[in-house]
Amino acid sequence: MVQDESFDKLLDDIKNNRPEKGMSKKAIISKYGNPVICKEDGKGSGIEESCLYRHVLEYFPHDAAYLYFDRDQKLYYWELEKRK
């Protein structure tokens, strides 16, 4: 499935510190496809939105990546949840 291949690419890039802070959300989607879900984030500290990437048809215990964007839709940081 194309979405799963894109997620695998994102995982590899995260493991190699390739998604750069300041990268636009549009560029992220162009490179890795659409996230499973995005939501407004009320945590403060500059974060406006968080987006979840994971394998589409696999739920637990698989890895998940969270990408956090600022109000300008720029990547603020990311985190990887290892679930295996």
N, C-alpha and C positions, 0 to 999 in steps of 0.2 A: 504494500500500500504506500502511495507517495507520501502521505502525511507521516507515516512511521519512519520512512527513509529520511525525511527532513528532520524529524526529532532525533534520529541517530546522529545526523550531522551536527545538530545543535549540541548534543551531549559531548561529542568529540571536541567540538570547538570550546565548550565550557571547560573540559578537562585540560585543554591547552591554553586557557585564558585568552581566547580570541575575541569573544564579544567585547567590544570596547565601550567604556563609559562614554556617553555622549552620542552614540550611534542612534539614529532616528528609528522610531517605531516602524515607520514605513520601510526602511532598509532591512530591519529585522524580519518583517513579514515577507518581504521580497526574497530574502535569503533562506528563511526557515519555514515559511508557510504561516497560515493562520493559527493562533493559539486555540486551545480547547475552550478556554474562557478567559475573559478579562473582567476586572471589576474595579470600581473606584476604591481607593485605599485611603482610609482616614487616619493612618498612623502618624501623619505629620512628617517632620524632618525632610520635607521636599518631595516625598513620594505622593503621586497623585493616582497612579493606576498600577495594578499588578496583573500579570498575565501568566497563565499556566500552560505549559507544554508537557505532553506525555504521549505515550503510545495511545492511539485512539481507541482500540478495542481491548486493550489490556488495562486492568485497573490495578489492584494491589497484588503482589508486593513490588511493583516495578518503579523505576526511577521517575522523578518528576523534576522539571525545571521551572523556577519562578523568575520572571523578568519584571523588574520594577522601573517605572517610567516617571519622570518629573512632569511638571505642568506644561513643558514645551514638547512633550512626547519624545524625550531623549532618554536613552537607557541610563538609569541611575546606578543600578547594580543588579546582580543576579545571584541566585542561590540554587544549589542542586540538592535534592532530597534523595538520598540513596535508600531504596526500599527493598533491596535484594538480600 
